[in-house]
Amino acid sequence: MPEDAEACFDLYLAHTEPLSGEIQDDKIAVEYLRKAHDLGQPDATFVLGSLIYKGAKGFDEDRSEGVRLMKLGKAQGANPM
């Protein structure tokens, strides 16, 4: 697993985008997303929060934690679409 936040987030995206050429695997994608978040990547923090908020991709739904992470990601400079 890379130790670069941007690389981890890019790999998360690659494993969730059908046209990327990578195997679509939520388990692998979430591992990269968590690593990117742990390394301080703002977009990863925001996306992680949104997944937790919705209870998606194997996360338990936790709206308060999801909102906390989305706000943190935004404060760190995330640019949600």
BELPEPE-V231818 format. One record per pair of residues at least 24 apart in sequence whose C-alpha atoms are under 10 Angstrom apart, sorted by sequence separation. I is the first residue (numbers start at 1). J is the second residue. D is the distance in whole Angstrom. If there is no record, write none. Layout:
I,J,D  I,J,D
This chain:
8,32,5  9,33,6  12,36,9  45,69,6  46,70,4  49,73,8  7,32,9  8,33,7  9,34,9  11,36,9  44,69,10  45,70,7  46,71,7  48,73,9  8,34,9  9,35,8  10,36,9  44,70,9  45,71,9  46,72,7  47,73,8  5,32,9  8,35,7  9,36,5  30,57,8  42,69,10  43,70,9  45,72,7  46,73,5  5,33,9  7,35,10  8,36,5  9,37,8  29,57,9  30,58,9  42,70,9  45,73,5  46,74,7  5,34,10  6,35,10  7,36,8  8,37,9  30,59,10  42,71,10  43,72,10  44,73,7  45,74,8  46,75,10  1,31,9  2,32,9  5,35,7  6,36,7  9,39,10  26,56,10  27,57,8  42,72,8  43,73,6  46,76,9  1,32,8  4,35,9  5,36,4  6,37,10  8,39,9  13,44,10  26,57,6  27,58,8  42,73,5  43,74,8  45,76,9  46,77,10  47,78,9  3,35,8  4,36,7  5,37,7  9,41,7  12,44,9  25,57,10  26,58,8  37,69,10  41,73,8  42,74,7  46,78,7  2,35,9  3,36,8  5,38,8  6,39,9  8,41,9  9,42,10  40,73,9  42,75,8  43,76,9  45,78,8  46,79,9  47,80,8  1,35,8  2,36,9  5,39,5  6,40,9  7,41,10  9,43,8  10,44,10  42,76,5  43,77,8  44,78,8  46,80,7  3,38,10  4,39,7  5,40,7  6,41,7  9,44,6  41,76,8  42,77,6  43,78,5  3,39,8  4,40,10  5,41,5  6,42,10  8,44,9  9,45,10  37,73,9  40,76,8  41,77,9  42,78,5  43,79,7  4,41,9  5,42,9  6,43,9  41,78,8  42,79,8  43,80,7  6,44,9  9,47,10  42,80,10  5,44,9
